[in-house]
Structures are given as structure tokens and as C-alpha cells.
């Protein structure tokens, strides 16, 4: 014996036994580890392959969508269609009698999603614009419901009024200090039309645009001076005897005439007068023609009658325009001349 405990032979045999047991377990453990590693490796590889395939598919889908949008944009551009923006402009007959021109002055061009923030109204305007094109009715407001008309025109009114924001403040202060600010009243509506006549050029008529000179089909907020609309509706402003400058200006004149018809319809409905040249909006509205507007008077009975109707009998052409106040600075001589 080697002392206390087991004999030396027993110790050796126990060590050998333990060593043999470990030797037998090692392959099993190794196999388990290898199996786990292989399983994880195979899952990782499968995940990497699946991820790569998914990324390639998404990339192809993105490229297809981009090409699709580009093709659609190219198709619309070749057709001269642009519904992505809204253009606000003024039509004026200042050069109609002298040059046969109906001038168009741009106030702003904004993304349509910026003008009409509400998705429902935006979709409604776009849908109505397509209907207006197919029906050859440039004034798309006539095809909106009465409820939508108000929201659409009021939204346009806010954007137009912001163009003259400083003048509104200056005009308001003109009551307190010496100022020569005056008032002008304009009407506006919403159109969707395309000028198909030629007549554009680069700087001079000797550099025309080309044989496919077609205007852009887009949604426009069209403004006109109220007095001009009165004159067109009453016949005081007529086309020149020598004709129009070109087909584009004749097309604009057709828009002006239709605008004047809607204006005349609105004035007649409110005032009951057929002669819109002298018809007054009434004491309950701003921008009256008569100087008696300063006198205290009752509301227009026609408007009262309309308000009392539970379901007003509106036609599509009714309420297709709105009025907007545009203050402007004038010279002292101009103010004195107007006052006299």
C-alpha cells in the first residue's frame, strides 16, 4: 500500500478508467458541436441566400417602378399634360382692341399636393379635371358638388390672397395714416384646358416653337378683374374687328367669354338684374359699385330668400366663382382724379 487510501494499482486503474470514459465521450461531444455548427451554418447560409434574393427582387421592383414612372412622365409630357402642379394666372383684355391679344400673367406655380392638402379634395379635383377634358368644359368647378366647390374655391382664395399679403397690411393701415392705397375686386375660378393653336416662339416670330405647338394641359386658377368681366358680359368689350393676334389668343378669349357668362349668372342670381354692367352686389357685400354703399341698408332680399331655402335649387354653373379683394398702391394724382 502507498499509505492511506487505495493501493497504487487501484489509483492507476481508476485513472485509466476515467481517461477511457473521457476518450469515449469526446467524439460524441465533438459530433454534437459539429452538428450544431453545421446547422447554424446552413441556416445562416440559407438566410443569406434568401436575403440576397429578396434584396435583388426589391431592387428589380424598384427599378421597374422607376422605369414605369419615367415612361408615364414621358408619355404625359409628349401629350403636354401636367397635373402635378397648379398654375395661378391673370387674364386681361388690356391689349385686346389694339393688338388682338388676351394676355396671361402667371402669379405662381405650386405642386398640386401643396395647394390641396386634403387627399379627398385632391383626388376629387384630379378626377374632375379628367372629366372636364373629356367633356370639353374647361371650367372644372361646374362639375364639382356644391359642398366641394366651396372648399376648393376657398382653398384657392387663401393661396391667391397670400400673393398680396403685404398690401393687405398696408391697406389696413391706410385708415390711420396718409396713404394712396385703393381697392380692386377680382373674380377667380378653376379651369383645366389646353390651348391647341400655334403661336409661340423664341423671342421673335422668326423662331417658332414648331409644328406641334400645343399648350400644356394643366389645372389653373384663373383671375380676372371684376369690371372687365362686367364689360365682357355686357358687350362693352368685344373681339377686335381685325381678328386675334393668333389662335392662342382666340382660345383665351373663349375662356374669358365663358368666365363672363358664369359671372353674369352669379350677379343675376344675387341681384335679379339682367344688366350686369350696372348691377350691384347689394349692401351686404363688399366692393359695391354705387357710392350709396356707405348708407345703412337691409340685406338683399334675394339672398335672404336663398338662405331660407332648405335645399337651394343650384345648377352646376351656380357658385362656380369667388371674389377676392386686391389692394394696390396708387399715386396721389390718380386718387384725386378718381375721387373727383
VENCOR-V882429 format. One record per backbone hydrogen bond with DSSP energy under -1.0 kcal/mol. NH is the residue of the N-H (numbers start at 1). CO is the residue of the C=O. E is the energy in kcal/mol with one decimal. If there is no record, write none. Layout:
BEGIN
<<NH/CO/E> <NH/CO/E>>
END
This chain:
BEGIN
<<11/7/-1.9> <12/8/-2.4> <13/9/-2.5> <14/10/-2.4> <15/11/-2.2> <16/12/-2.7> <17/13/-2.2> <18/14/-2.7> <19/15/-2.6> <20/16/-2.3> <21/17/-2.2> <22/18/-2.3> <23/19/-2.3> <24/20/-2.0> <25/21/-1.8> <26/22/-2.2> <29/25/-2.6> <30/26/-3.0> <31/27/-2.6> <32/28/-2.3> <33/29/-2.9> <34/30/-3.0> <35/31/-2.7> <36/32/-2.8> <37/33/-2.8> <38/34/-2.9> <39/35/-2.6> <40/36/-2.9> <41/37/-3.0> <42/38/-3.0> <43/39/-2.6> <44/40/-2.8> <45/41/-2.7> <46/42/-2.7> <47/43/-2.8> <48/44/-2.8> <49/45/-2.9> <50/46/-3.1> <51/47/-2.8> <52/48/-2.6> <53/49/-2.6> <54/50/-2.6> <55/51/-2.5> <56/52/-2.3> <57/53/-2.5> <58/54/-2.7> <59/55/-2.3> <60/56/-2.5> <61/57/-2.7> <62/58/-2.5> <63/59/-2.5> <64/60/-2.6> <65/61/-2.5> <66/62/-2.3> <67/63/-2.7> <68/64/-2.6> <69/65/-2.5> <70/66/-2.4> <71/67/-2.7> <72/68/-2.4> <73/69/-2.9> <74/70/-2.6> <75/71/-2.5> <76/72/-2.7> <77/73/-2.5> <78/74/-2.4> <79/75/-1.5> <80/77/-1.1> <81/76/-2.8> <82/217/-2.8> <86/110/-3.1> <87/219/-2.1> <88/108/-2.9> <89/221/-2.7> <90/105/-2.6> <91/223/-2.6> <92/103/-2.1> <96/93/-1.8> <99/95/-2.1> <100/96/-1.3> <101/95/-1.7> <103/92/-1.5> <105/90/-2.5> <107/88/-3.6> <108/88/-1.3> <110/86/-2.3> <112/84/-2.4> <114/111/-1.5> <115/111/-1.4> <116/112/-2.7> <122/118/-2.6> <123/119/-2.5> <124/120/-2.4> <125/121/-2.7> <126/122/-2.3> <127/123/-2.4> <128/124/-2.4> <129/125/-2.2> <130/126/-1.8> <131/127/-1.7> <132/128/-2.6> <133/129/-1.8> <134/130/-2.0> <135/131/-2.2> <137/132/-1.9> <140/138/-1.4> <141/190/-1.1> <142/139/-1.4> <143/140/-1.7> <144/141/-1.6> <149/145/-2.5> <150/146/-1.4> <151/147/-1.4> <152/148/-2.7> <153/149/-2.9> <154/150/-2.6> <155/151/-2.0> <156/152/-2.0> <157/153/-2.3> <158/154/-1.8> <159/155/-1.6> <160/156/-2.5> <161/157/-2.8> <162/158/-1.5> <163/160/-1.3> <164/161/-1.3> <165/162/-1.2> <168/164/-1.6> <169/165/-1.3> <170/166/-2.5> <171/167/-2.8> <172/168/-1.8> <173/169/-1.9> <176/173/-1.8> <177/173/-1.4> <182/328/-3.1> <186/324/-2.6> <187/224/-2.7> <188/322/-2.3> <189/222/-1.7> <191/220/-2.9> <192/138/-2.6> <202/207/-3.2> <204/202/-3.0> <207/204/-2.0> <209/200/-1.9> <214/212/-1.6> <215/195/-3.9> <217/80/-3.8> <220/191/-2.6> <221/87/-2.7> <222/189/-2.0> <223/89/-2.6> <224/187/-2.4> <226/185/-2.7> <229/225/-1.9> <230/226/-2.2> <231/227/-2.4> <232/228/-2.4> <233/229/-2.7> <234/230/-2.4> <236/231/-1.5> <237/231/-1.8> <243/240/-1.2> <245/100/-2.7> <250/246/-1.5> <251/247/-2.1> <252/248/-1.9> <253/249/-2.0> <254/250/-1.7> <255/251/-1.4> <256/252/-2.3> <257/253/-2.7> <258/254/-2.1> <259/255/-2.4> <260/256/-2.5> <261/257/-1.9> <262/258/-1.9> <263/259/-2.2> <264/260/-2.8> <265/261/-2.2> <266/262/-2.0> <267/263/-2.6> <268/264/-2.6> <269/265/-1.9> <270/266/-1.7> <271/267/-3.2> <272/268/-2.2> <276/274/-1.2> <285/282/-1.6> <293/290/-1.2> <294/291/-1.1> <295/292/-1.9> <304/300/-2.0> <305/301/-2.4> <306/302/-2.2> <307/303/-2.4> <308/304/-1.6> <314/312/-1.6> <318/315/-1.7> <322/188/-1.8> <324/186/-2.8> <326/184/-3.3> <328/182/-2.3> <330/180/-1.8> <335/331/-2.1> <336/332/-2.4> <337/333/-2.2> <338/334/-2.3> <339/335/-2.5> <340/336/-1.8>>
END
